[in-house]
Amino acid sequence: MDPISFGVEIILLAFTIIFGVSAVESKRLVYAAVSLALMSSSIALIYFLLSAPYVGVLQLLIYAGALTILFLATISLTRGEEEE
């Protein structure tokens, strides 16, 4: 195993954990949805580094893309009740 790629994997793993914790602990729903998208993107990058490009593309398309857009649309449509 190349030490440089091992270091990159460790950094991506740290980003994944940081974004995951911030998605759970965030008080604002929009920030939580964006943190979830960033966590999913870093997981997709880990898949690409592990030579699984199809899984990485599906991770980006479904979780970082479509699911985040659905969350943001739902948050924007129900915005009035959150602020009360």
C-alpha positions in Angstrom: 0.0 0.0 0.0 1.3 3.4 -1.0 1.8 5.7 2.0 0.5 8.7 0.2 -2.8 7.1 -0.7 -3.1 5.8 2.9 -2.7 9.4 4.1 -5.4 10.6 1.7 -7.8 7.8 2.8 -7.2 8.8 6.5 -7.9 12.5 5.6 -11.1 11.5 3.7 -12.2 9.3 6.6 -11.7 12.2 9.0 -13.7 14.5 6.8 -16.5 11.9 6.6 -16.6 11.7 10.4 -16.6 15.5 10.9 -19.3 16.0 8.3 -21.4 13.2 9.8 -21.2 14.6 13.3 -22.0 18.1 12.0 -25.0 16.7 10.1 -26.4 15.2 13.3 -25.5 18.0 15.7 -26.5 21.0 13.5 -29.5 23.0 14.8 -30.4 24.3 11.3 -31.8 21.8 8.9 -30.2 23.4 5.8 -26.8 23.1 7.3 -27.5 19.5 8.3 -28.6 18.6 4.7 -25.4 20.2 3.2 -23.2 18.4 5.8 -24.9 15.1 4.7 -24.2 15.9 1.1 -20.5 16.6 1.9 -20.3 13.4 3.9 -21.7 11.4 1.0 -19.3 13.1 -1.4 -16.3 12.2 0.8 -17.5 8.6 1.0 -17.8 8.6 -2.8 -14.2 9.8 -3.1 -13.1 6.9 -0.8 -14.9 4.5 -3.2 -13.0 6.0 -6.1 -9.7 5.6 -4.2 -10.6 1.9 -3.5 -11.0 1.3 -7.3 -14.8 1.0 -7.1 -15.9 3.7 -9.6 -19.4 2.5 -10.2 -20.2 2.5 -6.5 -18.7 6.0 -6.2 -20.8 7.3 -9.1 -23.9 5.9 -7.6 -23.0 7.3 -4.2 -22.6 10.8 -5.8 -25.8 10.5 -7.9 -28.2 9.1 -5.4 -27.0 10.1 -1.9 -25.1 13.3 -2.5 -27.3 14.5 -5.3 -30.9 13.3 -5.4 -31.4 12.7 -1.7 -29.9 16.0 -0.7 -32.1 17.8 -3.3 -35.2 16.1 -1.9 -34.2 17.1 1.7 -33.6 20.7 0.6 -36.9 20.9 -1.2 -38.8 19.5 1.8 -37.1 21.9 4.1 -37.9 24.9 1.9 -41.6 23.8 1.6 -42.0 23.4 5.3 -40.0 26.5 6.3 -42.8 28.3 8.1 -43.1 25.8 11.0 -39.4 25.7 11.8 -39.2 29.4 12.5 -42.1 29.4 15.0 
